[in-house]
Amino acid sequence: MQDNPLQNNPKAFWAGLVLLFLGIAGMVFYLVVRTGSESLILPGPNFRLKHFVLALVVAGIGAVIASFARPRSGAFTSAGRNDR
């Protein structure tokens, strides 16, 4: 996995975190806000499964990207405290 462009990539890590939290916010929106009230902007208390599943998929993709791109301890060039 040394040739993986996602490994130790800070931009991909933050993009993954953003996608994760956008997906979580979308899930909360469709579970709480969308089904709880009726207004002109949000027409009806209908639960739309496809929107919830889409938000779940976005959160999952973000979690996968963030986990693959997270900084690894071996990427730092400074010697650790256990190196002798």
C-alpha positions in Angstrom: 0.0 0.0 0.0 3.0 2.2 -0.4 1.9 3.4 -3.8 -1.5 4.5 -2.7 -2.0 8.2 -3.4 -4.6 8.5 -0.6 -2.2 7.4 2.1 -0.9 10.3 4.2 -2.8 12.9 2.0 -4.0 15.7 4.2 -6.4 17.2 1.6 -8.1 13.9 1.0 -8.3 13.3 4.8 -10.1 16.7 5.3 -12.3 16.1 2.2 -13.3 12.7 3.7 -14.1 14.4 7.0 -16.2 17.0 5.3 -18.1 14.4 3.3 -18.6 12.4 6.5 -20.1 15.3 8.4 -22.2 16.5 5.4 -23.7 13.0 5.3 -24.4 12.9 9.0 -26.0 16.4 8.8 -28.1 15.1 5.8 -29.2 12.1 7.8 -30.2 14.3 10.8 -32.0 16.7 8.5 -34.1 14.0 6.9 -34.8 12.2 10.2 -35.6 15.2 12.4 -36.3 18.3 10.4 -37.9 16.9 7.3 -40.3 14.5 9.1 -41.1 16.8 12.0 -42.6 19.9 10.4 -44.5 21.1 7.4 -43.8 24.5 5.9 -43.6 26.2 2.5 -39.9 25.3 2.2 -40.2 21.7 3.3 -43.5 20.5 1.9 -44.7 17.7 4.1 -43.7 15.3 6.8 -42.9 12.5 4.4 -40.0 10.2 5.1 -38.1 9.8 1.9 -35.9 6.7 2.2 -33.9 7.4 -0.9 -32.7 10.7 0.5 -31.8 9.1 3.8 -29.9 6.3 2.0 -28.1 8.9 -0.1 -27.0 10.8 3.0 -25.9 7.5 4.5 -23.8 6.6 1.4 -22.2 10.1 1.4 -21.3 9.6 5.1 -19.9 6.2 4.4 -17.8 7.4 1.5 -16.4 10.2 3.6 -15.5 7.8 6.4 -13.7 5.4 4.0 -11.8 8.3 2.4 -10.8 9.8 5.7 -9.7 6.4 7.1 -7.5 5.7 4.1 -6.0 9.2 4.0 -5.4 9.7 7.7 -1.9 10.6 8.7 0.2 7.6 9.7 2.9 7.7 12.4 5.4 6.3 10.0 5.1 9.3 7.7 6.9 11.7 10.1 10.6 12.0 9.6 11.5 12.8 13.2 12.7 10.0 15.4 10.2 8.8 17.9 10.9 8.5 21.6 11.2 4.7 21.4 13.8 4.7 18.6 17.3 3.8 19.9 
